[in-house]
């Protein structure tokens, strides 16, 4: 029973941390969410499926559209 309560407490703490991060960011957006930024996820150099950003580009195209 102690293990279950500890697990639930740690999960609640993790969710609270994520909620605080979203609350603290402008418009609730996470920074650097494009998969093209990770060489482990994008080994072929393909564009991001969410915004179309290429690995060689600096800024996310989705951010430019919303401004």
Backbone as a printed PyTorch tensor [residue, N CA C, xyz], in Angstrom:
tensor([[[  0.8280,  -1.1930,   0.0000],
         [  0.0000,   0.0000,   0.0000],
         [  0.8740,   1.2580,   0.0000]],

        [[  1.9830,   1.2130,   0.7240],
         [  2.8810,   2.3610,   0.7650],
         [  3.4590,   2.6490,  -0.6150]],

        [[  3.7520,   1.5930,  -1.3630],
         [  4.3090,   1.7550,  -2.7070],
         [  3.3060,   2.4180,  -3.6500]],

        [[  2.0400,   2.0310,  -3.5340],
         [  1.0000,   2.6240,  -4.3700],
         [  0.8500,   4.1090,  -4.0560]],

        [[  0.8350,   4.4520,  -2.7820],
         [  0.7010,   5.8600,  -2.3890],
         [  1.9160,   6.6730,  -2.8300]],

        [[  3.0850,   6.0890,  -2.7220],
         [  4.3050,   6.7750,  -3.1680],
         [  4.2760,   7.0030,  -4.6780]],

        [[  3.8400,   6.0000,  -5.4270],
         [  3.7440,   6.1180,  -6.8840],
         [  2.7500,   7.2020,  -7.2840]],

        [[  1.5960,   7.1990,  -6.6510],
         [  0.5810,   8.2220,  -6.9500],
         [  1.1010,   9.6140,  -6.5880]],

        [[  1.7950,   9.7290,  -5.4810],
         [  2.3610,  11.0230,  -5.0810],
         [  3.3980,  11.5290,  -6.0640]],

        [[  4.2680,  10.6460,  -6.5320],
         [  5.2850,  11.0610,  -7.5010],
         [  4.6670,  11.4370,  -8.8450]],

        [[  3.6470,  10.6990,  -9.2740],
         [  2.9470,  11.0600, -10.5170],
         [  2.2430,  12.4080, -10.3810]],

        [[  1.6340,  12.6570,  -9.2360],
         [  0.9760,  13.9480,  -8.9980],
         [  1.9960,  15.0800,  -9.0200]],

        [[  3.1590,  14.8440,  -8.4500],
         [  4.2200,  15.8480,  -8.4600],
         [  4.7050,  16.1340,  -9.8870]],

        [[  4.8240,  15.0850, -10.7040],
         [  5.2430,  15.2650, -12.0980],
         [  4.1980,  16.0670, -12.8810]],

        [[  2.9290,  15.7330, -12.7120],
         [  1.8720,  16.4760, -13.4110],
         [  1.8270,  17.9290, -12.9520]],

        [[  2.0390,  18.1620, -11.6760],
         [  2.0560,  19.5340, -11.1690],
         [  3.2250,  20.3100, -11.7660]],

        [[  4.3770,  19.6720, -11.9080],
         [  5.5270,  20.3340, -12.5130],
         [  5.2810,  20.7100, -13.9690]],

        [[  4.6570,  19.8000, -14.7000],
         [  4.3330,  20.0950, -16.1040],
         [  3.3100,  21.2280, -16.1800]],

        [[  2.3080,  21.1910, -15.3030],
         [  1.2880,  22.2430, -15.3010],
         [  1.9060,  23.5970, -14.9910]],

        [[  2.8360,  23.6420, -14.0620],
         [  3.4960,  24.9040, -13.7240],
         [  4.3340,  25.3900, -14.9030]],

        [[  4.9850,  24.4730, -15.6190],
         [  5.7750,  24.8710, -16.7820],
         [  4.8810,  25.4640, -17.8710]],

        [[  3.7380,  24.8350, -18.1240],
         [  2.8110,  25.3500, -19.1460],
         [  2.2580,  26.7040, -18.7030]],

        [[  1.9050,  26.8380, -17.4470],
         [  1.3520,  28.0850, -16.9340],
         [  2.3640,  29.2180, -17.0360]],

        [[  3.6350,  28.9140, -16.8200],
         [  4.6730,  29.9350, -16.8420],
         [  5.1080,  30.3590, -18.2340]],

        [[  4.8470,  29.5450, -19.2450],
         [  5.2560,  29.8750, -20.6150],
         [  4.2210,  30.7740, -21.2840]],

        [[  4.6750,  31.5790, -22.2070],
         [  3.7800,  32.4510, -22.9640],
         [  2.8810,  31.5950, -23.8490]],

        [[  1.6000,  31.7850, -23.7810],
         [  0.5850,  31.0500, -24.5300],
         [  0.6220,  29.5490, -24.2640]],

        [[  1.2420,  29.1100, -23.1950],
         [  1.2790,  27.7000, -22.8430],
         [  2.0390,  26.8260, -23.8190]],

        [[  2.9840,  27.3950, -24.5470],
         [  3.7100,  26.6510, -25.5700],
         [  5.0270,  26.1200, -25.0110]],

        [[  5.3620,  24.9020, -25.3780],
         [  6.6530,  24.3450, -25.0230],
         [  7.6990,  24.8310, -26.0210]],

        [[  8.8840,  25.0790, -25.5510],
         [  9.9620,  25.5190, -26.4360],
         [ 10.6210,  24.3160, -27.0850]],

        [[ 10.9010,  24.4230, -28.3620],
         [ 11.6480,  23.3830, -29.0620],
         [ 10.9290,  22.0660, -29.1840]],

        [[  9.6900,  22.0820, -29.6360],
         [  8.9480,  20.8390, -29.7480],
         [  9.0710,  20.1820, -31.1100]],

        [[  9.7870,  20.7650, -32.0360],
         [  9.9530,  20.1490, -33.3530],
         [ 10.8420,  18.9100, -33.2470]],

        [[ 10.3900,  17.8230, -33.8510],
         [ 11.1740,  16.5870, -33.8470],
         [ 12.4310,  16.7310, -34.6960]],

        [[ 12.4440,  17.6970, -35.6000],
         [ 13.6080,  17.8720, -36.4740],
         [ 14.8130,  18.3960, -35.7200]],

        [[ 14.6370,  18.8470, -34.4830],
         [ 15.7610,  19.3360, -33.6860],
         [ 16.5810,  18.2010, -33.0970]],

        [[ 16.0270,  17.0130, -33.0300],
         [ 16.7230,  15.8800, -32.4250],
         [ 17.3530,  15.0110, -33.5110]],

        [[ 18.6730,  14.8630, -33.5050],
         [ 19.3080,  14.0060, -34.5010],
         [ 18.9740,  12.5330, -34.2950]],

        [[ 18.5230,  12.1510, -33.1100],
         [ 18.1500,  10.7640, -32.8520],
         [ 16.7990,  10.4230, -33.4670]],

        [[ 15.8800,  11.3950, -33.4870],
         [ 14.5530,  11.1600, -34.0420],
         [ 14.5000,  11.4180, -35.5450]],

        [[ 15.3680,  12.2620, -36.0420],
         [ 15.3370,  12.6530, -37.4500],
         [ 16.7040,  12.4040, -38.0740]],

        [[ 16.9870,  11.1620, -38.3780],
         [ 18.2850,  10.8070, -38.9380],
         [ 18.3700,  11.0820, -40.4350]],

        [[ 17.2190,  11.2120, -41.1140],
         [ 17.2030,  11.4270, -42.5590],
         [ 17.1730,  12.9000, -42.9480]],

        [[ 17.0210,  13.8000, -41.9820],
         [ 16.9720,  15.2320, -42.2820],
         [ 15.6470,  15.6780, -42.8550]],

        [[ 14.5650,  14.9880, -42.5180],
         [ 13.2420,  15.3340, -43.0330],
         [ 12.6630,  16.5240, -42.2750]],

        [[ 11.6710,  17.1570, -42.8970],
         [ 11.0090,  18.3030, -42.2790],
         [ 10.1100,  17.8400, -41.1320]],

        [[  9.8580,  18.7290, -40.1950],
         [  8.9770,  18.4460, -39.0570],
         [  7.5610,  18.1870, -39.5610]],

        [[  6.9070,  17.1780, -39.0200],
         [  5.5500,  16.8470, -39.4290],
         [  4.5160,  17.8400, -38.9350]],

        [[  4.8220,  18.6040, -37.8930],
         [  3.8700,  19.5570, -37.3390],
         [  3.9180,  20.9100, -38.0450]],

        [[  5.1270,  21.4010, -38.3360],
         [  5.2230,  22.7580, -38.8710],
         [  6.0010,  22.8500, -40.1840]],

        [[  6.6980,  21.7950, -40.5830],
         [  7.4470,  21.8230, -41.8320],
         [  8.8570,  22.3700, -41.7100]],

        [[  9.3410,  22.5770, -40.4890],
         [ 10.6900,  23.1170, -40.2710],
         [ 11.7360,  22.0790, -40.6360]],

        [[ 12.7450,  22.5040, -41.3630],
         [ 13.8690,  21.6400, -41.7030],
         [ 14.9160,  21.7120, -40.6020]],

        [[ 15.7400,  20.6720, -40.4400],
         [ 16.7730,  20.7070, -39.3950],
         [ 17.7540,  21.8630, -39.5450]],

        [[ 17.9520,  22.3480, -40.7650],
         [ 18.8910,  23.4480, -40.9830],
         [ 18.3040,  24.8070, -40.5930]],

        [[ 16.9900,  24.8920, -40.4020],
         [ 16.3380,  26.1510, -40.0370],
         [ 16.3540,  26.3400, -38.5310]],

        [[ 16.4070,  27.5780, -38.0990],
         [ 16.5400,  27.8980, -36.6810],
         [ 15.1940,  27.9260, -35.9570]],

        [[ 14.2150,  28.6190, -36.5130],
         [ 12.9460,  28.8300, -35.8150],
         [ 11.8450,  27.9390, -36.3870]],

        [[ 10.9160,  27.5970, -35.5310],
         [  9.7630,  26.7870, -35.9260],
         [  8.8450,  27.6160, -36.8160]],

        [[  8.3930,  27.0540, -37.9240],
         [  7.5090,  27.7870, -38.8420],
         [  6.1410,  28.0280, -38.2300]],

        [[  5.7300,  27.1640, -37.3170],
         [  4.4310,  27.3200, -36.6760],
         [  4.3890,  28.6010, -35.8420]],

        [[  5.5030,  28.9630, -35.2090],
         [  5.5680,  30.1900, -34.4260],
         [  5.4340,  31.4250, -35.3100]],

        [[  5.9960,  31.3790, -36.5020],
         [  5.9270,  32.5190, -37.4140],
         [  4.5160,  32.7270, -37.9340]],

        [[  3.7820,  31.6380, -38.1600],
         [  2.4290,  31.7260, -38.6910],
         [  1.4870,  32.3320, -37.6570]],

        [[  1.6460,  31.9570, -36.3750],
         [  0.7260,  32.4200, -35.3410],
         [  0.9340,  33.8820, -34.9640]],

        [[  2.0760,  34.4510, -35.2910],
         [  2.3390,  35.8450, -34.9030],
         [  1.6380,  36.8170, -35.7390]]])
